[in-house]
């Protein structure tokens, strides 16, 4: 079977510039998910108090899903001829999701999670737009991940409403 060469497929040589842009966007998404995993681990462990239990459990449950997103992004980067970066290339961005001064400050964590999810939603929409008409496989994958992130955002939005009304 001949190589893809000049074709309509994203793997074609005529799409190298678009492919490089998509790989760059996917790499950012990969790091966002990896950082979210780190921060969800610390938040799920560091929170104290009875009111924190539900939030800690929710975060602990989300860790595997966020890790799976990172793995999906990593595989897609590789599929598009990119290289999945190592830890030396990591630069933290989620200042808003650092441990609060008080381990019982559940609202700080909820708002941090919501900000992380909002950042993911915005970035994943950029990827979807960049893929339009060029890379349907990546676009479909990111649409599925976007659904998960919307669900996470709504869950924590409802937690925040509960805390603000108590």
trRosetta pair geometry for C-beta under 8 A, 3 or more apart (Angstrom, degrees):
i j d omega theta_ij theta_ji phi_ij phi_ji
2 5 7.0 -27 147 -7 106 121
4 7 5.0 -94 176 21 84 137
4 9 5.3 -88 -160 68 132 131
4 11 4.7 85 43 102 168 103
4 12 4.9 -119 137 -86 108 63
4 13 7.6 159 95 -16 88 71
5 12 6.3 -6 99 -143 31 83
5 13 5.7 -28 -159 6 40 111
6 12 5.8 65 -148 -174 19 119
6 13 6.0 -49 -71 53 57 97
6 14 4.9 62 -133 -27 74 120
7 11 7.7 3 63 74 119 75
7 12 3.8 -159 49 -86 76 132
7 14 7.2 171 36 31 36 111
8 12 6.9 99 37 -10 14 148
9 12 5.0 122 66 -28 74 97
9 15 7.4 -128 103 12 44 146
10 15 5.2 -127 -146 123 42 154
10 18 7.0 -108 -137 102 86 113
10 19 5.6 129 174 -89 89 98
10 22 7.4 -23 -162 30 133 159
10 80 6.8 -46 133 -121 120 100
10 134 5.7 88 -92 152 96 78
10 135 4.0 51 -78 -94 149 92
10 137 7.4 -120 24 32 137 105
10 138 7.4 54 -44 0 178 116
11 15 7.3 39 36 61 12 124
11 19 7.4 91 -99 -100 33 144
11 80 7.4 -136 -91 -127 74 56
11 81 7.6 124 -134 -24 80 112
12 15 5.0 81 67 9 84 104
13 16 6.0 -7 -165 -38 48 109
15 18 4.9 -56 -170 50 81 112
15 19 5.2 89 126 -32 89 101
15 134 6.4 152 -144 -165 127 106
16 19 5.5 -55 -140 39 29 115
16 20 6.2 35 158 -24 65 104
17 20 5.8 -50 -149 32 29 112
17 21 6.7 29 152 -18 61 104
18 21 5.7 -54 -153 34 34 112
18 22 6.4 33 151 -18 67 106
18 130 7.5 164 -164 172 85 88
18 134 5.2 -105 157 -174 150 154
18 135 7.4 -179 137 -26 113 111
19 22 5.7 -55 -148 38 32 111
19 23 6.2 35 152 -21 66 105
19 80 5.3 -174 -168 -175 100 107
19 81 6.9 37 150 43 136 110
19 135 7.5 123 -101 -70 69 134
20 23 5.6 -51 -145 36 31 113
20 24 6.4 35 153 -21 63 103
21 24 5.7 -53 -152 34 31 113
21 25 6.5 29 151 -15 64 105
21 130 5.9 -143 124 -164 113 131
22 25 5.6 -54 -149 39 34 111
22 26 6.1 34 152 -19 66 107
22 80 6.3 -117 95 -159 113 164
22 127 7.0 87 -143 -149 75 83
22 130 5.6 171 -90 126 77 123
22 131 6.2 82 -115 -81 124 82
22 134 7.7 -157 -52 105 136 125
22 135 5.7 40 -108 21 165 161
22 138 5.9 80 -176 106 132 173
23 26 5.6 -54 -144 40 31 112
23 27 6.2 38 153 -26 64 103
23 77 5.6 95 -145 -138 85 77
23 80 5.1 -159 -77 103 100 128
23 81 7.6 -74 -78 72 146 67
23 82 3.8 163 -151 -70 131 139
24 27 5.7 -50 -148 31 30 114
24 28 6.8 31 152 -17 61 101
25 28 5.8 -51 -154 34 34 112
25 29 6.5 34 148 -18 65 106
25 123 7.4 170 -166 179 89 90
25 126 6.2 -150 -140 112 129 105
25 127 4.7 162 142 -96 133 87
25 130 5.8 160 -13 36 163 160
26 29 5.3 -53 -148 38 36 115
26 30 6.2 46 150 -27 66 100
26 73 5.1 174 -174 -164 89 93
26 76 5.7 -129 -147 96 149 112
26 77 5.0 -175 113 -75 129 88
26 80 7.4 127 22 33 155 143
26 82 7.2 159 72 40 124 163
26 127 6.8 95 -70 -125 65 132
26 138 7.1 -87 -75 -148 125 127
27 30 5.4 -44 -148 29 33 117
27 31 6.7 30 154 -13 62 102
27 73 7.8 158 -84 158 24 115
27 77 6.1 88 -72 -110 76 136
27 82 7.0 -133 -59 168 109 148
27 84 7.9 178 -113 -129 86 48
27 85 6.3 73 -153 -8 113 115
28 31 5.9 -57 -152 38 32 107
28 32 6.4 37 149 -24 65 105
28 123 6.4 -133 117 -161 118 136
29 32 5.5 -51 -147 33 33 116
29 33 6.5 31 155 -17 65 104
29 69 7.8 -104 158 154 101 105
29 73 5.0 -158 101 -121 106 147
29 120 7.6 86 -137 -140 82 80
29 123 6.0 172 -87 131 83 125
29 124 6.6 87 -115 -85 125 76
29 127 6.4 0 -49 -52 140 147
29 142 7.6 -83 -125 -117 167 109
30 33 6.0 -61 -156 36 28 108
30 34 6.4 25 151 -17 65 108
30 70 5.5 88 -152 -147 65 74
30 73 4.2 -162 -78 112 81 131
30 74 5.7 101 -125 -65 128 71
30 77 6.6 -21 -47 -33 143 139
30 84 6.9 -157 -161 -142 164 89
30 85 7.5 144 97 34 138 95
31 34 5.5 -53 -142 38 36 112
31 35 6.1 33 159 -16 68 106
31 85 7.6 -4 -67 59 104 128
31 89 8.0 -106 -87 115 127 95
31 90 6.3 167 -135 -124 110 76
31 91 7.7 17 -174 47 148 65
31 93 7.7 85 130 2 114 120
32 35 6.1 -59 -148 40 26 107
32 36 6.2 29 152 -22 62 109
32 93 7.5 -41 -102 53 73 134
32 116 7.7 154 -175 -168 94 86
32 119 6.7 -157 -143 118 130 112
32 120 5.8 155 146 -94 139 86
32 123 6.4 167 -38 57 164 162
33 36 5.5 -52 -145 35 31 115
33 37 6.5 38 153 -23 64 100
33 66 5.3 178 -161 178 84 81
33 67 7.3 148 157 -95 108 24
33 69 4.6 -152 -122 95 144 107
33 70 3.7 -167 107 -68 128 87
33 73 6.5 160 14 13 142 139
33 120 7.8 83 -72 -114 72 124
34 37 5.7 -50 -154 29 32 113
34 38 6.8 31 149 -17 63 102
34 70 5.2 103 -60 -123 72 144
34 90 7.2 -97 103 -116 138 123
35 38 5.6 -51 -152 34 37 112
35 39 6.3 27 154 -12 68 109
35 90 7.7 156 -69 -161 96 110
35 92 6.0 138 -127 -129 127 71
35 93 6.5 71 134 39 177 84
35 94 5.3 156 146 0 125 122
36 39 5.8 -61 -144 44 31 105
36 40 5.9 31 158 -20 68 108
36 66 4.9 -125 103 -163 117 144
36 94 7.1 132 -80 -59 58 159
36 97 7.8 5 -119 103 59 172
36 116 5.5 132 -108 172 102 137
36 120 7.4 10 -61 -61 149 131
37 40 5.9 -55 -140 37 26 108
37 41 6.4 31 157 -22 61 104
37 63 5.7 87 -140 -153 77 79
37 66 5.0 -176 -72 106 80 120
37 67 5.2 79 -103 -72 137 82
37 70 6.8 -52 -25 -18 132 144
38 41 5.9 -57 -156 31 27 112
38 42 6.7 17 154 -11 63 106
39 42 5.8 -53 -144 39 36 106
39 43 6.0 31 158 -16 68 110
39 94 5.6 -73 -49 106 155 148
39 97 4.2 42 -173 129 148 125
39 98 7.6 -81 -125 -81 109 35
39 112 7.4 -128 166 144 134 125
39 116 7.0 -172 80 -83 147 156
40 43 5.7 -55 -138 42 31 108
40 44 5.9 30 162 -20 66 110
40 59 4.6 -170 -162 -175 89 98
40 60 7.5 171 155 -75 100 30
40 62 5.8 -118 -150 85 152 105
40 63 5.0 -172 106 -85 129 83
40 66 6.4 139 8 22 150 154
40 113 7.7 74 -96 -108 88 104
41 44 6.1 -60 -144 37 23 106
41 45 6.4 8 161 -6 61 114
41 63 6.1 78 -69 -115 76 135
42 45 6.1 -69 -148 45 28 103
42 46 5.5 15 165 -14 70 122
42 99 6.0 -94 149 -64 121 100
43 46 6.0 -58 -124 43 25 103
43 47 6.2 33 175 -32 63 106
43 55 7.8 -80 150 141 107 105
43 56 7.5 -158 131 -109 71 65
43 59 5.4 -118 94 -158 107 167
43 97 7.0 -65 -52 -179 132 92
43 99 7.3 -171 -88 -97 63 67
43 109 4.9 134 -155 -142 122 121
43 112 7.4 -168 -92 83 145 133
43 113 7.4 -174 118 -62 172 104
44 47 6.9 -42 -140 18 18 109
44 56 4.6 111 -153 -158 63 70
44 57 7.7 127 -146 -54 105 16
44 59 3.9 -156 -73 95 101 116
44 60 4.3 135 -163 -60 150 79
44 63 7.1 -74 -4 -45 153 122
45 56 7.5 124 -54 -146 20 112
46 99 5.2 -83 154 -124 169 115
46 103 5.6 -129 162 -132 79 98
47 52 3.8 -170 152 -173 114 135
47 55 6.2 -103 162 88 175 114
47 56 4.9 -149 62 -70 125 105
47 103 6.1 160 -135 176 26 77
47 104 7.4 92 -163 -108 69 31
47 106 6.3 67 -147 -97 125 77
47 109 6.2 -39 -80 -29 122 164
48 52 5.9 93 82 31 16 155
48 103 4.1 52 8 122 109 114
48 104 5.3 -58 76 -72 88 74
49 52 4.5 95 64 0 84 108
49 53 7.8 -119 101 -27 53 74
49 103 7.7 157 -13 115 96 83
49 104 4.4 75 -28 -125 138 97
49 106 7.2 -103 68 -45 127 114
50 53 6.0 -26 -165 -11 40 114
51 54 7.8 -52 179 25 42 98
51 55 7.9 25 137 1 65 113
51 104 7.5 70 56 -166 109 89
51 106 5.7 -111 119 -19 105 155
51 163 7.9 97 175 -107 127 99
52 55 5.4 -67 -160 47 54 111
52 56 5.5 55 147 -26 86 108
52 103 8.0 -19 -75 148 168 75
52 104 6.6 -121 -42 -135 127 56
52 106 5.1 -154 -95 -86 78 113
52 109 8.0 69 -135 35 99 149
53 56 5.8 -59 -145 38 27 110
53 57 6.2 23 159 -16 65 109
54 57 5.8 -55 -145 39 29 110
54 58 6.3 31 155 -21 64 107
54 159 7.5 -177 112 -119 115 114
55 58 5.7 -55 -147 36 30 111
55 59 6.3 28 155 -16 65 107
55 106 5.5 159 4 -152 159 107
55 109 6.2 103 159 99 141 131
55 110 6.5 -88 -124 -71 133 90
55 159 6.3 102 -93 -158 95 150
56 59 5.9 -57 -148 39 28 109
56 60 6.2 30 155 -20 64 108
57 60 5.6 -53 -144 37 30 113
57 61 6.4 30 156 -18 63 107
58 61 5.8 -59 -153 37 29 111
58 62 6.4 27 152 -20 65 108
58 155 6.5 -179 -163 149 137 133
58 156 7.7 159 128 -77 146 81
58 159 7.5 -131 30 -65 166 143
59 62 5.6 -58 -147 35 33 111
59 63 6.9 53 153 -44 63 90
59 109 7.7 -60 -60 167 145 125
59 113 7.2 -118 -95 -95 103 138
60 63 5.9 -32 -159 -3 34 117
61 64 7.4 -56 -177 26 39 99
61 65 7.6 25 140 -4 66 112
62 65 5.4 -65 -158 44 51 112
62 66 5.8 49 149 -22 83 106
62 152 6.0 84 -128 -117 136 119
63 66 5.9 -59 -148 38 28 108
63 67 6.2 28 155 -18 65 109
64 67 5.5 -54 -145 39 32 113
64 68 6.3 37 153 -23 64 104
65 68 5.6 -51 -150 33 32 114
65 69 6.7 38 149 -22 62 99
65 148 6.0 -165 170 -171 125 137
65 152 8.0 -177 97 -67 139 122
66 69 5.5 -46 -154 29 36 115
66 70 6.7 38 148 -18 64 100
67 70 5.6 -50 -152 33 37 113
67 71 6.5 37 149 -18 66 104
68 71 5.5 -52 -148 37 35 113
68 72 6.4 38 152 -21 66 102
69 72 5.7 -54 -150 35 32 112
69 73 6.4 31 153 -17 66 105
69 145 5.1 102 -129 -136 108 119
69 148 7.0 -151 -73 77 122 147
70 73 5.8 -55 -149 38 31 110
70 74 6.2 35 152 -22 65 107
71 74 5.5 -51 -145 35 32 115
71 75 6.4 31 157 -18 64 104
72 75 5.9 -55 -149 36 30 108
72 76 6.4 26 154 -16 64 108
72 141 6.1 -176 165 -176 122 121
72 145 6.8 -168 80 -71 145 124
73 76 5.8 -59 -148 39 31 109
73 77 6.3 39 152 -25 66 102
73 145 8.0 44 -56 -82 95 165
74 77 5.7 -50 -151 29 31 114
74 78 6.7 28 152 -14 63 105
74 84 4.5 36 -150 -113 92 138
75 78 5.7 -56 -154 38 34 112
75 79 6.2 37 149 -22 68 106
76 79 5.3 -49 -143 36 36 116
76 80 6.3 25 158 -10 66 108
76 137 7.7 179 -130 123 108 102
76 138 5.7 113 -171 -108 136 91
76 141 6.2 -176 -76 84 144 166
77 80 6.2 -69 -152 44 26 101
77 82 4.0 -79 179 78 81 125
77 83 7.2 -53 144 68 114 13
77 84 5.3 123 83 -78 136 74
78 81 7.9 53 -179 -67 32 11
78 82 6.5 -90 -73 67 26 72
78 83 7.6 55 -97 -111 68 29
78 84 6.1 -29 -54 -30 94 102
79 137 8.0 -93 124 116 146 141
80 135 7.8 8 -102 -133 126 145
80 138 7.3 19 -59 -66 134 131
85 88 7.9 -121 173 61 97 70
85 89 3.9 -70 178 54 135 147
85 90 7.5 160 119 -54 122 66
86 89 6.2 105 64 9 54 98
87 90 5.2 -33 -160 -1 53 122
92 95 7.6 111 134 -62 104 63
93 119 8.0 171 122 178 126 161
94 97 4.3 -21 158 33 116 112
94 98 7.4 157 118 -44 79 69
94 112 7.4 83 175 -174 104 101
94 115 7.9 141 -144 102 86 106
94 116 5.7 18 -126 -96 126 106
95 98 6.1 -26 -168 -17 44 115
96 111 7.3 -100 172 121 111 88
96 112 4.8 176 134 -123 81 80
96 115 4.7 -29 109 80 153 154
96 116 7.3 -164 81 -49 109 79
97 109 7.6 65 -145 -139 72 57
97 112 3.7 135 -99 171 65 120
97 113 6.8 96 -115 -65 115 46
97 115 7.1 -155 -52 68 94 108
97 116 5.5 23 -53 -50 143 124
98 112 7.7 -151 22 -127 41 148
99 103 7.6 -17 -173 -99 107 70
100 103 7.1 163 71 -88 94 25
100 105 3.7 -115 133 65 162 131
100 108 3.9 105 -84 80 130 157
100 109 6.6 -90 -21 -46 118 80
101 105 6.9 61 53 -12 67 147
102 105 4.5 106 71 -30 92 102
105 108 4.1 28 135 8 114 121
105 109 6.9 134 106 -14 73 86
106 109 5.7 -59 -157 38 40 110
106 110 6.2 41 149 -22 73 105
106 163 6.5 -159 99 -107 113 145
107 110 5.5 -51 -143 37 35 113
107 111 6.2 32 159 -15 67 106
107 160 7.1 90 -138 -126 79 78
107 163 5.3 -179 -87 139 95 151
107 164 7.9 102 -120 -64 123 73
108 111 6.2 -60 -150 40 25 106
108 112 6.3 26 152 -20 62 111
109 112 5.5 -56 -147 37 31 114
109 113 6.3 33 155 -20 66 103
110 113 5.8 -54 -150 34 29 110
110 114 6.4 28 152 -18 63 107
110 156 5.4 170 -158 -169 79 98
110 159 5.1 -145 -127 106 129 118
110 160 4.9 163 144 -75 134 85
110 163 6.6 178 14 11 163 149
111 114 5.6 -53 -147 37 33 113
111 115 6.4 34 154 -20 66 104
111 160 6.8 94 -71 -105 69 127
112 115 5.7 -53 -148 35 31 110
112 116 6.4 32 153 -18 64 105
113 116 5.7 -55 -150 37 32 112
113 117 6.2 28 154 -16 66 108
113 152 7.4 -119 166 160 107 104
113 156 4.7 -151 101 -119 122 161
114 117 5.7 -55 -144 40 31 109
114 118 6.1 34 154 -22 65 106
114 153 6.2 87 -135 -143 69 74
114 156 5.0 -154 -68 111 84 127
114 157 6.4 104 -113 -71 122 69
114 160 6.7 -3 -45 -38 145 142
115 118 5.6 -50 -143 35 31 113
115 119 6.4 35 154 -20 62 103
116 119 5.8 -54 -153 35 30 113
116 120 6.5 30 150 -18 64 105
117 120 5.5 -52 -149 36 35 113
117 121 6.3 40 151 -22 67 102
117 149 5.5 166 -155 -174 86 87
117 152 5.1 -159 -111 101 135 108
117 153 4.0 -179 133 -79 139 86
117 156 6.8 159 5 36 147 135
118 121 5.6 -49 -147 34 33 114
118 122 6.4 32 154 -17 64 104
118 153 6.6 105 -64 -119 63 127
119 122 5.9 -55 -148 37 30 110
119 123 6.2 23 157 -14 66 110
120 123 5.9 -60 -143 42 29 107
120 124 5.9 25 162 -18 67 111
120 149 4.7 -136 111 -143 126 146
121 124 6.1 -58 -140 38 24 106
121 125 6.5 27 158 -20 60 106
121 146 6.7 90 -127 -147 65 86
121 149 5.5 -173 -71 124 76 126
121 150 6.6 92 -105 -78 117 71
121 153 6.5 3 -45 -46 134 150
122 125 6.0 -59 -156 33 27 111
122 126 6.9 31 148 -21 62 103
123 126 5.5 -51 -158 29 38 116
123 127 6.8 38 147 -19 67 100
124 127 5.4 -45 -150 32 41 113
124 128 6.4 46 149 -21 66 101
124 142 5.2 179 -163 -179 94 104
124 145 6.2 -145 -130 95 143 106
124 146 4.6 179 126 -85 141 95
124 149 6.6 153 5 30 152 154
125 128 5.5 -48 -147 34 36 115
125 129 6.4 37 153 -18 65 104
125 146 7.2 95 -63 -119 66 136
126 129 5.8 -56 -150 38 30 110
126 130 6.2 31 152 -20 65 108
127 130 5.6 -56 -146 37 32 112
127 131 6.3 27 156 -18 66 110
127 138 7.0 -110 167 149 108 110
127 139 7.7 -178 132 -104 83 56
127 142 4.8 -148 103 -134 126 165
128 131 5.9 -62 -150 38 27 109
128 132 7.1 53 148 -52 60 87
128 139 5.5 88 -138 -142 64 82
128 142 5.4 -150 -69 100 80 126
128 143 6.2 91 -109 -69 122 79
128 146 7.1 -4 -49 -43 133 149
129 132 5.7 -25 -159 -15 37 118
130 134 7.7 -62 146 50 57 132
130 135 8.0 -4 116 38 78 117
131 134 5.9 -134 -164 63 42 90
131 135 4.2 -86 -144 67 91 91
131 136 7.0 144 158 -79 110 25
131 138 4.9 -150 -110 85 139 104
131 139 3.7 -172 112 -66 139 96
131 142 7.1 158 1 27 149 134
132 139 6.9 109 -73 -104 44 143
135 138 4.4 11 135 29 119 113
135 139 6.0 143 99 -22 70 92
136 139 5.3 -57 -141 41 34 117
136 140 6.1 37 159 -22 69 103
137 140 6.1 -53 -149 34 26 108
137 141 6.5 25 153 -17 61 108
138 141 5.6 -57 -149 38 33 113
138 142 6.1 26 157 -15 69 109
139 142 6.0 -60 -145 40 27 105
139 143 6.3 33 154 -24 64 106
140 143 5.6 -52 -147 32 31 114
140 144 6.7 31 154 -18 63 103
141 144 5.9 -58 -159 34 31 110
141 145 6.6 25 148 -14 66 106
142 145 5.4 -51 -145 40 39 111
142 146 6.1 50 150 -29 67 102
143 146 5.4 -49 -147 31 30 118
143 147 6.9 38 151 -24 60 97
144 147 5.8 -46 -158 24 34 114
144 148 7.2 33 147 -15 61 100
145 148 5.6 -51 -158 33 41 113
145 149 6.4 36 148 -17 70 106
146 149 5.6 -57 -146 40 34 110
146 150 6.3 38 153 -23 67 103
147 150 5.8 -51 -148 33 30 112
147 151 6.6 33 152 -20 62 104
148 151 5.7 -58 -156 34 32 113
148 152 6.5 32 149 -19 67 103
149 152 5.5 -48 -147 34 37 113
149 153 6.3 40 152 -22 65 103
150 153 5.6 -52 -149 35 32 113
150 154 6.3 30 154 -17 65 107
151 154 5.9 -56 -147 38 30 109
151 155 6.4 35 154 -23 64 106
152 155 5.7 -54 -150 32 30 114
152 156 6.5 16 159 -7 65 108
153 156 6.3 -67 -152 44 28 100
153 157 6.0 33 151 -25 66 110
154 157 5.3 -50 -142 35 32 118
154 158 6.5 33 157 -19 64 101
155 158 6.0 -59 -158 34 28 108
155 159 6.7 30 145 -19 63 104
156 159 5.1 -42 -146 33 43 117
156 160 6.4 48 153 -22 67 99
157 160 5.7 -51 -151 33 32 112
157 161 6.7 36 149 -21 63 102
158 161 5.5 -47 -148 32 37 115
158 162 6.6 40 152 -20 64 103
159 162 5.7 -57 -155 34 32 113
159 163 6.5 26 152 -14 67 107
160 163 5.8 -57 -147 40 33 108
160 164 6.1 29 157 -16 68 110
161 164 5.9 -59 -143 41 28 108
161 165 6.1 15 160 -10 64 115
162 165 6.1 -67 -145 44 25 103
162 166 6.4 24 158 -29 63 112
163 166 5.9 -57 -144 26 30 112
